[in-house]
């Protein structure tokens, strides 16, 4: 509950779970800023599109194959569980579902949401950023895949255990979107 006085909000100390989430989120944010910044500014040649890629969209979508694999695995994992578990075989629309099915469904839902915004952010980045900055796309895709693995492995351990994976998936998307917007505005002046 957020309490406020005439002077403003009252600060409440964070509990252990909140501190764990905060530390893991900030760690993933720092890692995302450093790696994406390095790839976008330094533009190391091995991360840039090869000469035969004529469209930055093709470069983005090539790397987003990793995001697609994450989504396929999340769907397949839930489907496998439902097939192998009599209590869940009829699906969430017809049963209340086991705890494990709820976890797999939550991982799938979050992976779907993250995949949609990441692909859109990557395409936006590819469309407006200069050639040298396109090296951020493979880094963002790799961070996404690593983040999804960490998120899925940590999910059952609670918020603190999954926070790093969530943030490693989410923050690169936010950083790229905001950076591409700022670049677009700056170029307009």
N, C-alpha and C positions, 0 to 999 in steps of 0.2 A: 504494500500500500504506500502510495506517495503522499506524504504529509507536507503541508505548506503553511507558512505563517505570512504575516504582512511583509516580512523581510525577504521571503523567498522559500524555496524548498528546504526541508530539514534533511541533512545528510545522514543516511543510515549506513552503518558499517556493512561490508560485504561478508557473506558467509563463505565457508570453505568452497562450496560448489561454485559460487559466483566468482571467487578469486581464481579457481582453476579454469573456468571458462574464459575469463579476462586474460589470463596469462597465455593460454593457448591461442586465443584469437589474435592478441597482439604479436605473438611470435609468428603466426602465419601471415599477418599483415606486413611485418617487417621483411620477412622472407620474400613475399610477393613484390614489395616495392623494390628491393635490391635486385632481384633476378629480372623482373620486367624492365626496370630502369636500365640495367646493364645491357639487356638484349636490344632495347629500343634505341638507346643512345650510342652504344658501342657498335651495334650492328655487325657482330662477328659474321664473317662470310659463310661459315658452315650453317648458320641459322637463316640466311636470306634465301629467297626463292631462286631456283636455278633459272638459267636463261630460257629454257624451253617452257617455263610456266609464264604464259602471257597475261594472265589475269590474277590480280591479288585475291580475288574471290576463290579461284582454284587453289591457291596456296592455303588460304584459311580453311577451306573445306577439306583439303587433304589432311591437315592436322586434326581437324574436328572428327575425323574417323575414330580417334581415341575416345572422344566423348560419346560417340555412337556405341562403341563397344561397352562402355560403362553402363549405358542405358540398357543395352541388350542383356548384359549380365544381371542387372538388377531385376529385369522382367523374368529372365530365365530362372533365377534363384527362387523367386516367389512361386513361379509355376511348378518348379521341381518340388518345392516343399508341399504345395497343395496336392500334387499328384501322390506324393508319398505319405501324406497324413490324412487319414480318413475323416478326421474332424474338420479339415479345411478343404477337402476336395471339391465341395460345391461352391467355393468362392465366398468372398466377403458379402456379396449381395444376398446370400441365402443362409449364411451362418454367422455367428458372432465371432468366430475365429479364435485360434489359439494365440497365446502371447507371442510365440515365434512368428506366426503369420502377421501379426500386427507390426512387429519390428521390421520384417521384410517389406511390408507394404509402406511403412514410413520411409524406409531407405529408398524404395522405388519412387515414391512421390517426390521426395526431395531431389533425387537424381534427375527426374524428369524436369522439375522446375529449374534446377541449376543448368541443365543441358540447354534448355530453350533460351535462357538469358545469355548464356555463354556463347552459343552459336551466333546469336544476334549481335552481341558485343564484338565478336571476332570479325564478322562481316562488316560491321560499322568501321572498325579499326582498319580493315583491309581497304575500305573504300576511301578513307580520308587521309590516312597517315602516309608520309613519304616512304620511298622504297627502303631506306636504311632502317626504318623503324619496324619493318615487317618481320624482323627476327624475333619480335615479342610474341608472335603467334605460336610458334612451336613451344616456346617456354610456357605460355599460358595453357596450352593443351596438355603439356606434361604435368604442370601443377594441378590441373583439373583431375587428371587420372590418379595422381598420387593422393590428392585430397579425397577423392571418392573412396579409394581403398582405405585410407585412414578413417574416414567417416563411417564406412560400413563395419570395419573391424571394431571401432570404438562405440558404436551405437548402443549396444546392450549395457555398456558401462555407465551410461548417463551423459548428462550435458557436458561435463568436463572432459570426458573421454572422447567425445565426438567433435568438440569445438574446433580443434586444430584442423581436422579434415574438412569440416564445413567451411571454415574461413579460408583454407587453401584453395577451395573451389570457388568461393564467393568473391573474395577480395580482388583477385586478378580481373574478374569481370567488371567490378566496380571501377578499379583503377583504369582499365582500358577504356571504358565508356566515358568516364570523366575526362581523361586525357584527350581522347578523340574529340570530345565536345569542345574542350578548351582550345585544341589545335584548330578546329574549324572556326571558332569565333576569332582567334588570333589572326588566322589567315584572311578573314573577312575584312580586317582593318588595315 
